[in-house]
């Protein structure tokens, strides 16, 4: 387990860098997690992170890549809901990395 320091708070992370407590998530935490991954969050990133959090509220799970792509296409259109766009935003691992930055658990079927 490791600790992420954000705004004077210590945020616990599991061995893979995901939040131990989902309630610890905030936009500042997302920025700090993104910085650890060498990503500067753009409006496109935030759009997907917010969508992922909606997905989690609706289905109580983090989507794997294929459901993430389908859900993104449904909600944001085909130009954003495709593997090329999501892979570009999230360094080729959109389901795992986007879930991490959104403060959600690691998708269960992702290695």
N, C-alpha and C positions, 0 to 999 in steps of 0.2 A: 504494500500500500504506500502511496505517496501523498504529499500535501501540496495543494495549490494555494498560494497566498494572493488574495484579492481584497483590496480595500480594507486591509487590517484584519481580515477573516482568514482562517485556515479551513480550506475545503478539502475533504478527504476524497482521494481517487483510488480506484481499485488497481490491480496489477497491470491492467490494459489502459489505464488513464481515463476510465469512465467515472462519473460521479458515484460515490457510495450512496449518498442521499439525494434523490431527485429534487427535493425541495431546496437544495442549495443553489440551483441554477438561477442565473440572472444574465442579462446582456453583458455585464462586465465579466462574469465567469466565462461566458461563451468567447468573448474577446481574448481572455487569458488562455483558454484552451486552444483557440485558433493560433495564437502566437507560438505556443509549444509545437504546433504543426507547421510553422512558417507560412501561415495563411493570414492575409489581411482581409477581414470580412467586408464584402461589398453588398450593395443592395440586393444583388442576385443571391448571394449566400443567405442573407437574412430572410428573404422570401421563402427559401427552401427550409430553413430552420424553423420558421413559424409554421409552415405547412406540416413538417414532421411532428411538431408538438401537437398540432390539431389531430393528426393521424393517431398519435399515441393516446390522446384523450378519448378519441372515438373507439379505438380497437384495443387499447391497453397492451400494445406491443410495438416494438420498433420494427419497421418493415425491412425485409431483405431488398436487394437491388431491384428485382423485377416489380414487386408491388410498389416500391418507391417511385419507379419510373411511371407506372400506370396511374398512380394517385396524383403525381405531379402533372402529368398530361391532362388528367381529368380536371384538376383545379386551376392550372396555370396555362394550359394549352400545349400543343405538340412541340412548339419551338423551344419550350423549357422542359417539357416532360420527355426527354430522350437521353439515352445513355451518353452520348457525346457531350452534351451540355453539363450533365451532372458529374461525369468523370473529370471534366475540365475544372469545375468548381472545387471538387473534393479529391483531387490528386489520385484519381483512378479507383478510389474505394468509397463511392458515395454513400452506400448504406451504413457502413461502419463509421466513417469519419463524420458524416452529417449527424448521425445519432449521438456520437460523442459530443459534438459541439452544441447540439440541441439539449444536452443534459439528460439524454435518455439512455436506457440500458442498451448494451450491445445486442444487435439482432441475433436471435438464437441460432439461426442457420448460417451465420458468418463465422469463418474460421479465424 
